[in-house]
Amino acid sequence: MPRWRPCWVTERRLNGWLALGLIATLAIGAAVGPYAIAPQQLVAVLSGDRSDPQAVTVLWNIRLPRVLAAAMVGAALAAAGAAYQTTFRNPLVSPDILGVSAGAGFGAVLGILLGWPVMAIQMLGFGTGLATVAMVLGLTMVLRGAGQVLVMVLCGIAIGALAGAGISLVKLLADPEQQLPAITFWLMGSLAGVKRPDIAAALPALLVGLAPLLALRWRIGLLAMGDDEARSMGIDATRLRLLVIACATLMTAAAVALAGVIGWIGLMVPHMARLLTGPRFDRLLPAAILIGAGFMVLVDTSARSIATVEVPLGILTAVLGAPLFVWLLARGTKAWSE
């Protein structure tokens, strides 16, 4: 059996260190950028100092909303990924397994094609993401059999492919001079245009999706043991699984509507957290939330700092995620062989 973590790392201590790390990454994200803010200046502005109007404007109107949005998106995708992996008992499941990312992406690019404002585009993407999963669940109920989970995953792949075809059609119809670049850039993931109203619109959906996962994380962990074992402990496995899927889907749709399609976070971060906490979902979920939030803030900070032109988030997460995920797989394989 693997030694998942050192015996001296208690859950409370681990989460405390991860929370401190998140605070540090938030401070770095708020200070670093094309307009750098010195640490003492950052503390002064946050304390209410208005002597430097430019720093105040950059920090409160641009930098902080973007940093908070990155933390929200990272936490939501990581929590959704951990929930999906535990619910489906598959470590390779990611938040887009039921087609939610493709569905939300289709709604957003359709809004760009129609020339809608940013808020309307986000709401349309959020709505189509939820509608996609509703279609998946409806097909699963119609085709329900012995392998209900497998049927649900296959329906998600089919509906996701259909949404991907819709995205390709919209790109074909888009104006190549104005709309197509905006669609392409959005599909690669970006937080460049995030404002405080965008955060206010996405935050309720993220909280509504996250609260049940945190409240029921001990019961959700029983799903990893199988439906029969969960039922023997008094858990309605089918109802609980549907609740987890609904909550994870809600968070994923809100994250995609806010930041575009960002891969690897929901797949990779739960594995990173699992190396520290072990497989128990009640310990895994808080650690995944904190790691995902901090990791996404660092990625977004790098995206707007490493080049004169902002690098799309999806490119950075893929470049960082692929080798890191291979390393995590190698660590996991070695641990299980011991």
PyMOL commands that set and color helices and strands:
alter all, ss='L'
color gray80, all
select helices_A, chain A and resi 11-31+39-46+53-88+100-113+118-142+148-173+179-187+196-215+217-225+227-232+237-259+265-277+281-303+313-337
alter helices_A, ss='H'
color red, helices_A
deselect
rebuild
show_as cartoon
